[in-house]
Amino acid sequence: MSAPDVDRAAVAPHAVPAHARGADTADQVPADLPGLLGRLARRDPDRIAALDKGRDGTTIPVSRGELWQRTLSLAEELRTGGIGAGDCVAVWLPNWSDALAWQFAVAARGAHVIGINTRYNVDEVTHVLDRARPRLVALAHDFHDLDLLGGLREAVARSTNPPPAVAVVAGPGAPAVADPSASDVGGGAWAPATPVSAPPGIGGSGLDDLVVAFTTSGSTGMPKLAAHRAHGVLTHAVADATTIGIDEADLVLCALPLSGVFGYNTGMAALAAGATCVLQPVFDADTVLDDMAHHGVTHVVGGDDLVLRLAEAWKARPRDLSAWRWLGVADFQGRSRELAEWARDAFGTATAGVYGSSEVFALTAFWPHDEPAPGRWTGGGRVVHDGITVRVVDPVTGEELPPGQEGELQFRGPNVVDAYLGDDSAATKAFIADGWFHSGDLGALVDEGVFAFVCRMGDALRLRGFLVDPAEIERRLAEHPDVFTARVVGIPGPDGDTRAIGFVVPEEGRAPEPASLRDWCAETLARFKVPDAVHLIDAMPTTSGTNGTKIRAATLREWARQRFEDSRST
């Protein structure tokens, strides 16, 4: 098994200034998280920090000064409400500028935010209440016909912790909720006031304070809540802004939920650069494209599932997206390469594959702008600042491996998770004795600080003694004109050897023969890589999280095992 095709000689360092490469950061990184917004407001209070979407679909500009004043007022209300150092505040809001104000205001109190996706079910919300133990929940009022309050009531009833207070947030352009008492779930309820004058000065917070936590993917059970300190958030935001090349004139699409790590890091990078966040509280591809064209969006970060929906909507009704300069894409469904080609050919957009997670931040690494395609479109890249170190180790022996050899990717640095809310034992499993973090991902070093991501270690296939990336087989299947998307999983055969099983969603109106798809693979792949069987299915089983829609490999493995057993019994 080989790493993705990357030109090692061509991998140049990101153009990162001294402050992001480990030198003195005093002039570049604020002293605390609220200071990031505060310095923007002081420098140019009238400049637009965010574009909100009103309930009627209109765009509502939010200036830096307005967002800062809202943050100051909210921080004072939190102080009055008893929120202080070490407390947790759950923010259950869509992508409104209010979600940004809550993050900065909570940090000003020395407290931390746990974001809750508006699509979470009751079990997931209960899990957050049990683990994070929030004293307060900021709850979106009457949002998108979702019964968030009903879900919270049920979650509180199931939780073993005391009920939190509720702050009812009306949303962009709406007046404060006149009677928030209806939202009381047992801990009291209030509605943030609309600032009318400059409130008192903001409280203090420190770089060592926990400020935000994200839910992990939860692929092996209920998710962990990975928390990060202000120092890591700020250092990462500044480095991301610089390495991506965002500046004050740019407009950054914020379509992924701010409650998830990809949406959060994208928004923070935009603010660190002084750019404008184009907020999308609900993802509708046509609306997003209209906004991208109207406002001249320059930067987009998302999974290939999100970008695929944009591409399909654009092909149905093209818009002028010539301002779109950069796409950072995470390959969740194996479609990144074709989408990178579409964006390049249609708009001249440069695409980079990115790497990240809730535990090491999104946009921890991506490929430099001068790395040639198609290597630039794969997962991995160069870490965004020299404070992050990465190595590859043999997952069995723990031996550190040289460039080109595949093993587990491990990380150290301020980007790495600082705590797991409600689960102290999780850190013991996540780290080894000398402080390296187990990513659980298979990859290979290309150069110092540069790596190629291959796949999750549990998804790698050992076929005939060779370690094989299933994406290699999936790409070949997807090249067939009758195939819309493909995924390959491994199951144990009767002899104990792994068997590769392909699942294919055909193009609409097509029904390729499974045997012909195996023959198609055999034309270019080594014999041992040809899947033992290929099954046609109507749709991939997926799970929707805060960072995008991912195919459920575990479900496909179960389907593969069942179909294999059925074939043996007939």
N, C-alpha and C positions, 0 to 999 in steps of 0.2 A: 504494500500500500504506500503510495507516495503522497506528499503534500500537494496542495493546489499549485498550479504552474505560476510561480512568481519569479521575476527576474531579480535575483539577489543583488546584482551589481547596480540595478537601476533604483533600488530602494533608497531614496534620499531622506535625510531627516526632515521632519516638519519644520516649517519656518517659525520656530517657537522662540520668543525673546527670553532674556536671562531670567526674568521673574518666574517663568514657567519651567525652566530647566534646572531649578534647584538653587539659584542665587537669591539675593536679598529680595523679598517679596513685599516689603513695607509699602512701596509706592504703588503697587499694582493690585494687591489683594486687600480688600477692606479688613478692618479689625474685627468685624463681626458680620453676620448675615444681613441684618437690616441695613448696615452701612453700604451694601451693594446698591440698594435702591436709593438710599439717602444721598449718595454722592451724585447719582444721575439727576435727582431732583434739584440739587444745589447748582449743578453745572448748567442745566437748561430745563427749568420746570415746565415750560410749555411744549416741549418736544413730546411726541406721541410714544408712549411706552407699550400700549396694547390696543388692539381693535377688538372690542366686544361685539357679540351678536345679540341684539335685542330679541324679545319674544316675538316680535312681528317680522323678524328677519333683517331688520335694518342694522347698519354698522354704527357702533357707538365708539368714537375715539376716546381713549383714556390717557391723559397726559401724565408725565412723570410726577408732576407736582400733585395732581389729584390722587394718584395711587399712593404717593407718600403720605399725604394728609389722611387718607383713609386708613393707612397702616398705623399712623400715630394715634388716631382716634380709637381704633380697635385695640391697640396695645393698652391704652388706658382703661378701656372697658374690661379687658382681660385681667388687668391688675385689680380693678375694683371687684371683679368676680372671684378673686382668690387664685388665679392661675399663676404659678410661679415655677421656680427652678425644679427641673426633673419631671414636671407634669407632662402628660400626654393629652393632645387634642386631636380628635378624629375629624378630618375634613372630608365630608361627603358632598362634594360639589362637582359640577361639570367644569369644563374649561371656560370659566369666567375669570375676569380680572380679580374678582373677590378671592379666588383660590390663591392667587399670588399674594394679595394683601394679608390673608390669613397666615401664610407661611412666614412672612416677614414679621408680622405682629407677634405670633406665637414664639418665634425665636427671640424676639426682644424681651420676652418674659423668662428666658432661660429654659423654655419648655420645648417640646418637639411635636411634630405633626406625623400622624399616620394617615395616609390617603386611603379613601374607600372609593372604589369604582362605582359609578351609578348603576352598573349592571350586576353588581354582586347580589347573590341570593342570601336568604336568611342564615343558612349554615355558615357562609363565609363571613357575614357581618358578626355573627355570634362568636366565631373564632377570633376575630379582631378584638371584640370587646373582652374576651377572656384573656387573651395574651397581652394586649397593649394597655388594658385597664384605663381607657380615656376618662378624664374627669368631665370632658365637654365634647359634644358633637356639633360641628357646624353643618347644618342640614339645609339642602336646597329646598326652597318652598315651591311647590306646584310646578315641578320641572318635567316637561315632556310626558305628561300623563303617567308618570311613575309614582307608585305609592311608596315613596321612601320612608315616610313616617310610619306607615303600617309595618314595613319591614323592620324598622328600628324597634318598634314596640314588641314585635315577636322575638327579635333577637335579645332584647333586654329581659324578656320573660324566660328565655332559655339560659341566659348567662348566669354564672355563679357570682358575678361581681355586682357591687352597688350600681344602680342606674346613673348614667351621666346626666349632666345638665345639657340642654339643647339650645343652640343659638340658631334662630330661623333666618336664613339668608334669602332675601327676595330676588336677587339677581340683577343683571344689567338693566338700567333704565326704569326699574320698578321701585315704588316707594316702599319704605320699611313696613314690615307686617305689623298691622295695628294691634292685633291681639295674639301674641305668640303663645298664650297659655294653652291653646288647644294642642300644642306640640310637646307638652310636658309628658315625659315618660317615667317620671318619678324623681328626677333630680332638679326640677325647675326648668323654666324656659324663658328666653329673652330674645329680642331682636336688635341687632347692631344698629346704632343710630346713624343717620346721615350727617357727616361732618359739616358744620356750618362755619366754624372758625378754627384757627390753629389750636390744637389741644396741647396739653403739657408735653415736655420733652420725653423722648422715648427712653425706656429702661435699658439696662445694660445686658449684654450677653457675651459669651466668650467663644473663642475658637475651639475649645475643648468640649463645648456643650453638644449633646445630641440635638439635632434639629429636624431630622426627617427619617422616616422609615418606610420601606416598601415591602409589599408581599412578594415572596418568591413564586416561582411557577407552580409549586405544589405538585410536581409530577409524581412524587412518591408518597402522597398523602396530603394532609392539610398544609398550607404554605407556612413558611417561617416569616417572621417580620424582621427584615434586615435594616438596622438603624445605622445612621452615619452622623459624624460630627461636622460642625460648621467649617472647620479647617479643610476637610476633604471636599465638601460641597463647593466652597469658594475657589480653592485651588483648581478644581476640576472645571468649573464654569469658565474661569479665565483662560485656562489652557485650551478647552474646547473651542471657545470663541476665536482664539488666535490661530489655532491649527486649521480650523475649517476656513477661516478667512472672512468672518462676519464683521461688518462695521456699522456705524450709526445710520447709514443711508439704507440699510438692508431691511427686508421684511421676511420674517421667519415663520413658516407655517407651524402652528401648534395644534395638530389634529389628534395626535395620540393623547390619552388622558394625562393630565398633570399629576394624577395620583399614582401613575406608574413611572418607572425609572427612565424609560426612553422619552416620554413626554416631559417629565420634570427636568432632565438634564438638557433637553433641547431648549426649553424655556429659560433656564438659568444661563445657558450659553448666550442666548439672544440678549438677555438683560445685561450680562457682563460686557457685551460689545456695545451696548447702548442702542441696539436695533429695536424694531417693533415686532411684538408677538401678535400674529394674526390668529386669534383664538377661534376654535371650532367646538362648541359645546356638544354638538351632535354631528356624527360623520355621515354626510350625504355627499356622494361623489360629485354630483352635478353642482351642488352648492359650493363645495370646496373648490372645484375648478373655476367657477364663476368668480369666487373671491380671489383666487390666485391670479386670474387674468386682470381683474379690475384693479387690484392693489399692486400688482407687479411683484408677487412673491419671488424671492431670490433663493431661499434655502428650504429644503424639505428633508425630514428624517422620518423613516417609517419602516415597517416590515413589508416584505414583498406582497403580502395579502392586501395591505392598504393601497400600495402603488398599483397593483393589478386592477383594483376597482377604479382608480383614477384613469388608468390607461383605457379600460373598456369604455368608460363614460366619455373620454375625450375622442375616441375613435367614432363613437356614435354621434358626437357633436363637437367638432374641434373648436378650441379657443386659442387665443394668442398667449402663449406662455413663454415668450422669448426672454423674459426677465429671469427665468428660472436657471440659476447658475450651477447649483450643487444639490445632489441627492445622496444622502447617507442611507443605505438600505441594509436591513437585516434579513437574511435568507431563511424564512420560516417554512416556505412551501416550495422551494426549489425553482422559483421563477425569476430570480434576480437578474440573471444574464440577459434574458430576453427583454426585461423591463429597462435595463441599462441601455441596451441597443435602441429601444424605442425612444427614450428620453434624449439620447445623443442625436439620433437621426432627425427627430421632430423639432427639437429646441436648442440643440448644442449643449445640453446639460451634461456636466461631468458627474459620474457616479462613482462612489467609493463603497465597498463593502465595509461594514462596521462590526465591532465586537463589544459586547457588554452584557451585564446582568444586574439584577437587583443588588447583588452582593459586592460587585466591583464597579458599579456604575455603568450606565450605557455610555457609548462613545468613549470607552476606555482606550480603544485603538481603532484606527481606520487607515486605509492606504493613502500615502502621499499623492498629491495631485499629479506628479510626474511618473507615477508607477504605471506601466503600460497595461492596457486592457488585453485580455480579459482577466488577468491576475488581479487588477484593481477592484474587480467586482465581487471577489470572494470574501468570505468572512476572515477577520483578523486585521493585520496592519501594524503600524508603528504606534506604540503607546504615546499618549498625548503630552506627557512631560516626564522628565528624568527622575522624578520622585517615585514613579511606578517602575517596578522591576518585575520581569517575567522570566520563568525558566520552564523547561520541560523535563519531566522525570519519568523513569520507568515505573508504571503503576504497581508492579509487583515488588521490585527490589528497592525502590526509592532512589535509585541511582540517577544523578543528573545526566541528561543526554546532550550530545553535541547538536549543532544545527543540522537539519535535514532528517533527523530521526524522530519518530512520532512517539508521544507519550502524553501524560497528563499535563495540561497547562496549570502552573501555579503562580500566584501573584503576591507581592508585598507592596505596600504604599498607602498613602492617605485615602486612596479610592476604595480600599478594602473595608468591608463591613466592620463596624466597631462594636456592635452588640446585637443580640437577638432578643427582641422584646418578649418577656414572659417565658424564655427558654434558655437559661444559662448553660445548659448542657450542650446546646447546639454548637457553641463555639469550640468546645472540646473536639467535636467530630470534624469541624470545618478547618481547623488549623493543625499543623504539625508543630513539634516542639520549638523549632527555630523561627516560628512566626509566618511561615508560608501558608497561603490559603489554597485549599483544594478546590479547584473550579469544577471538577468532574467532566471537563471537556478534553477531547483529544485534539492535539495540535502538534506543530513542529516549529522550532525556531528557524527563521530565515537569516537573521543577523541580530546583533545586540539590540534588544528592545523591539524587535520586529518578529512577528509570528504569523503562521497560517493556521486558522481554525479549520478542523476537519469535520468533527461531529461530536455529539455527546458520546461519552465513552460507552454508555449502555447501548447505543445504536450501532456501533461498529460491528462488522461481520468478520468472523474468522472462517474463511472458506479454503479448504484443502491446505490448511496450515498458514495461509496468507491473511493478513489483516486488510480488509477491504472497506472503503468508504461507500456506504450504500448510495450516496449521491452520484457516484460514477455510473452506476447502473441506471439510476433514476433519470439522469440526463440523457442517456441513450434511449430509453423508452420514450421520454418526452419529445425527442426529435422525430418520432414517427408522426406522419401527417394526421393520423386518426386519433392521436392521444392528446387530451387536454392537460392532464397532470398525472404524475406517477409517484409512487412511494414504494420502497423496498424494505422489508424487515427480515429478520432471521429467526428461525425456530429450530430446535434440535430434531434431528431425524432419528430413526430407530437404531442406527449405528452410533449415535452420539455426536455425529458431525453436524455442523450448522447447515441448514438449507436456506437459500435465499428465495423469498417469495415476493413477487411483485403484485401490486394493486394499481389498477389503471382506471381513471375516469376518462371515457372517450369524449372526443369532440361531439357536439350536438349532432344527432342524426347518423353517427358512425357506430360501427360495431366490429372492430377488428378481431380476428381470430386469435385466441391466446397463443396457439402454436406459432402463428406468423410473427407475433411479437417476440417470442423466444428466438426465432430464426433471425429476426431483425437485430437483436442483441448480439447473436453469434457472429454477425458480419464484421463487427469491430471490437468486441470484447473477448478477452481470454476465455477459454471454455469454462473454467471454474467459476467465472463471474456471471455466466448466463443463469438467470433465475430458474429454479426447479419448476416453478409454476407461475403463471400470471393470471390474475383474476380481474374481471371487469366489474366495477361497482358504479353505482349512480352518483355517489358523492363520498368524499373523504370524511371520516369522523374527525371533528375538530373541537378545540376548546378555545373560547374567547377570553383573553386576559387583558390586563391594562396595557400591554405592549403590542398586542396584535393577535391574530388568529393562527393557532398552530395545529398541525395534524397530530392526532393522538396515535403515536406509534404503538403504545401498549394495546390499544383496541385492535389495531391491525394485526398485531402478533397473536392476539386471541382468536381473531377471525381466521388467520392462517392455520393455527393449530387445529381449530374445529374443522376447517375444510380438508385438511390433511387427514384427520381421523375419519371423516365421512368418506373420503376417497378410498381408504383402506378397508372400510367395512362393506363397500359395494362390490 
